[in-house]
Amino acid sequence: MSRKFDVVIVGGGVIGSSAAYFLAAEEAFGGSIAVVERDPTYAEAATPRSAGGIRQQFSTPENVLISSFGASFIKSAAEYLTVAGEAPSLQFHEGGYLFLATGAGLRTLIANQQLQHQLGAETRLLTPNELAATFPWLNCSDLAGGSFGPRNEGWLDPYSLLQAFRRKARSLGVTYIQEEVAGINVSQNRVTSVSLRSGETIGCGAVINCGGINAWRIAAWIGLDLPVRPRKRLVYVFDCREELTDVPLTIDPTGVWVRPEGANFVCGVSPEEANDPDSTDFELDYSLFEEVIWPTLAHRVPAFEAIKLIRAWAGHYDYNTLDQNVIIGTAPHVPNFLMANGFSGHGLQQSPAIGRALSELVTFGEYRTLDLRRFGYDRVLNGQAIREANVV
Ligand SMILES: Cc1cc2nc3c(=O)[nH]c(=O)nc-3n(C[C@H](O)[C@H](O)[C@H](O)COP(=O)(O)OP(=O)(O)OC[C@H]3O[C@@H](n4cnc5c(N)ncnc54)[C@H](O)[C@@H]3O)c2cc1C
């Protein structure tokens, strides 16, 4: 065995790199850390393909608190992630999130808003008249209301956050290894080493599975059945002839979402579960834009009748088929195998809190800040879904 580290993190996307940073920054840890990442260009990883949204508008209490920490961390990124005097530029736009509802969805918005308020989020419920006055570009004729989060909600540049974590982690002594992990070796219910594609074996005291859509394969090496599968999502970029101001990330009652991106806009929609097969291809589908998204947007925002599609991209959610919430913690039968997988479209904003949580688990064997025990693997074993209603 050529090398040995106290902790080996498999996958150096935003989750693996955040975990590496928080562990390296934790004074009580003091051990050695390696991140094994097979593709340092992240060409196919989820992180750079993300829409970059951050919000507190969730229906699960832990998710509200996780993203609250995410927002405060992102706003203070210069304090934590500066390297050699150079602060990261995460391009955080606090443009807000606006969830819209027709009659059927209003009750859910009200219940969610009450929960969010109790947990410190500044989500506000708006009547159709208030919506029309606040967002004059919006067609409110068929709306029953909306829920607007003006603070700690908006969007940032995903790739910059990933690189900022990575750069800071390296500056704190973390070793990044460009390799593919091809196996995990377990003896007497403990991981002892990871095998790399090159043939090298790296010894370790603990492993953290941050493999994104590949996480279920990595988990299978230790006999763990992870209900996480790759689900394709498409993002379209368009130009609008008319200039609109103060457009938050807006979610139509149909699930179609749109937000500004510089002088343009980005948009997308998640398919119905029955029409959402596992997929790892990057094929684009322009008919989804032409036949579903554009008509919906043009109805909701009349100015979007005159738009020009510029480009599109595909990416993959690491989709938790049980309940669309992260699975974080240790494997029940292999306690030094940790995981943080199944983010189902909200892992970017969750990366600071999840990295911190993983660092606490490794260092102290328990959560010290946010209690995320409900998100552990046990709920998979027991089939106890914690269903997140606000999956966009
Ligand atoms: C279209 C789209 C829009 C999204 N929008 C949002 C949003 O608005 N807000 C939000 O919060 N989240 C959003 N997300 C989700 C978010 O991007 C992901 O949850 C997050 O990036 C997951 O990070 P990760 O590090 O787990 O995965 P990844 O970024 O995919 O990183 C995993 C890494 O593991 C590496 N790896 C895998 N297996 C191995 C192995 N065996 N050996 C070595 N390396 C390995 C891969 O190469 C990869 O780089 C979106 C995702 C998509 C696709």
Ligand as a Chemical Component Dictionary entry (heavy atoms), coordinates in Angstrom:
data_LIG
# 
_chem_comp.id                   LIG 
_chem_comp.type                 NON-POLYMER 
_chem_comp.pdbx_formal_charge   0 
_chem_comp.three_letter_code    LIG 
# 
loop_
_chem_comp_atom.comp_id 
_chem_comp_atom.atom_id 
_chem_comp_atom.alt_atom_id 
_chem_comp_atom.type_symbol 
_chem_comp_atom.charge 
_chem_comp_atom.model_Cartn_x 
_chem_comp_atom.model_Cartn_y 
_chem_comp_atom.model_Cartn_z 
_chem_comp_atom.pdbx_ordinal 
LIG C1  C1  C 0 -29.681 21.010 -14.219 1  
LIG C2  C2  C 0 -29.411 21.073 -12.759 2  
LIG C3  C3  C 0 -29.861 22.157 -12.008 3  
LIG C4  C4  C 0 -29.627 22.215 -10.643 4  
LIG N1  N1  N 0 -30.029 23.318 -9.952  5  
LIG C5  C5  C 0 -29.744 23.424 -8.632  6  
LIG C6  C6  C 0 -30.090 24.602 -7.919  7  
LIG O1  O1  O 0 -30.665 25.541 -8.464  8  
LIG N2  N2  N 0 -29.760 24.668 -6.613  9  
LIG C7  C7  C 0 -29.115 23.645 -5.960  10 
LIG O2  O2  O 0 -28.865 23.763 -4.768  11 
LIG N3  N3  N 0 -28.765 22.521 -6.626  12 
LIG C8  C8  C 0 -29.056 22.396 -7.930  13 
LIG N4  N4  N 0 -28.718 21.270 -8.616  14 
LIG C9  C9  C 0 -28.167 20.120 -7.867  15 
LIG C10 C10 C 0 -26.696 20.276 -7.575  16 
LIG O3  O3  O 0 -26.017 20.674 -8.730  17 
LIG C11 C11 C 0 -26.165 18.940 -7.072  18 
LIG O4  O4  O 0 -26.983 18.465 -6.018  19 
LIG C12 C12 C 0 -24.733 19.075 -6.551  20 
LIG O5  O5  O 0 -23.910 19.690 -7.515  21 
LIG C13 C13 C 0 -24.196 17.708 -6.203  22 
LIG O6  O6  O 0 -22.821 17.815 -5.936  23 
LIG P1  P1  P 0 -21.927 16.526 -5.805  24 
LIG O7  O7  O 0 -20.592 16.980 -5.421  25 
LIG O8  O8  O 0 -22.634 15.534 -4.936  26 
LIG O9  O9  O 0 -21.963 15.873 -7.251  27 
LIG P2  P2  P 0 -21.075 16.184 -8.549  28 
LIG O10 O10 O 0 -20.893 17.633 -8.769  29 
LIG O11 O11 O 0 -21.683 15.390 -9.654  30 
LIG O12 O12 O 0 -19.670 15.598 -8.151  31 
LIG C14 C14 C 0 -19.459 14.204 -7.997  32 
LIG C15 C15 C 0 -18.054 13.921 -8.438  33 
LIG O13 O13 O 0 -17.725 12.588 -8.109  34 
LIG C16 C16 C 0 -16.817 12.133 -9.080  35 
LIG N5  N5  N 0 -16.808 10.653 -9.018  36 
LIG C17 C17 C 0 -17.874 9.828  -9.112  37 
LIG N6  N6  N 0 -17.482 8.554  -8.991  38 
LIG C18 C18 C 0 -16.136 8.579  -8.807  39 
LIG C19 C19 C 0 -15.158 7.571  -8.619  40 
LIG N7  N7  N 0 -15.483 6.274  -8.600  41 
LIG N8  N8  N 0 -13.871 7.960  -8.465  42 
LIG C20 C20 C 0 -13.525 9.269  -8.485  43 
LIG N9  N9  N 0 -14.403 10.256 -8.668  44 
LIG C21 C21 C 0 -15.711 9.923  -8.822  45 
LIG C22 C22 C 0 -17.376 12.680 -10.385 46 
LIG O14 O14 O 0 -16.364 12.752 -11.390 47 
LIG C23 C23 C 0 -17.863 14.052 -9.941  48 
LIG O15 O15 O 0 -16.943 15.075 -10.223 49 
LIG C24 C24 C 0 -28.930 21.163 -9.991  50 
LIG C25 C25 C 0 -28.461 20.083 -10.727 51 
LIG C26 C26 C 0 -28.700 20.020 -12.096 52 
LIG C27 C27 C 0 -28.179 18.847 -12.866 53 
# 
loop_
_chem_comp_bond.comp_id 
_chem_comp_bond.atom_id_1 
_chem_comp_bond.atom_id_2 
_chem_comp_bond.value_order 
_chem_comp_bond.pdbx_ordinal 
LIG C1  C2  SING 1  
LIG C2  C3  SING 2  
LIG C2  C26 DOUB 3  
LIG C3  C4  DOUB 4  
LIG C4  N1  SING 5  
LIG C4  C24 SING 6  
LIG N1  C5  DOUB 7  
LIG C5  C6  SING 8  
LIG C5  C8  SING 9  
LIG C6  O1  DOUB 10 
LIG C6  N2  SING 11 
LIG N2  C7  SING 12 
LIG C7  O2  DOUB 13 
LIG C7  N3  SING 14 
LIG N3  C8  DOUB 15 
LIG C8  N4  SING 16 
LIG N4  C9  SING 17 
LIG N4  C24 SING 18 
LIG C9  C10 SING 19 
LIG C10 O3  SING 20 
LIG C10 C11 SING 21 
LIG C11 O4  SING 22 
LIG C11 C12 SING 23 
LIG C12 O5  SING 24 
LIG C12 C13 SING 25 
LIG C13 O6  SING 26 
LIG O6  P1  SING 27 
LIG P1  O7  DOUB 28 
LIG P1  O8  SING 29 
LIG P1  O9  SING 30 
LIG O9  P2  SING 31 
LIG P2  O10 DOUB 32 
LIG P2  O11 SING 33 
LIG P2  O12 SING 34 
LIG O12 C14 SING 35 
LIG C14 C15 SING 36 
LIG C15 O13 SING 37 
LIG C15 C23 SING 38 
LIG O13 C16 SING 39 
LIG C16 N5  SING 40 
LIG C16 C22 SING 41 
LIG N5  C17 SING 42 
LIG N5  C21 SING 43 
LIG C17 N6  DOUB 44 
LIG N6  C18 SING 45 
LIG C18 C19 SING 46 
LIG C18 C21 DOUB 47 
LIG C19 N7  SING 48 
LIG C19 N8  DOUB 49 
LIG N8  C20 SING 50 
LIG C20 N9  DOUB 51 
LIG N9  C21 SING 52 
LIG C22 O14 SING 53 
LIG C22 C23 SING 54 
LIG C23 O15 SING 55 
LIG C24 C25 DOUB 56 
LIG C25 C26 SING 57 
LIG C26 C27 SING 58 
# 
